[in-house]
């Protein structure tokens, strides 16, 4: 059987990301941060948190826009 990373609760995820527990809960409710409900607890896979961070990074990276060159004259 493959060894898995331990599941994290919302407090642990908030500490890892440096944000409030409330923000983690909002991102979970909106579907942006996947979680598992187990025995009344909301738990997170570390891999899912990493993917969430990568998505956030891609969204916050400004796109490069190439402007047309001006004609000399």
Helices and strands as residue ranges (DSSP letters): E 8-9, H 10-17, H 21-29, E 36-38, E 41-44, H 46-60
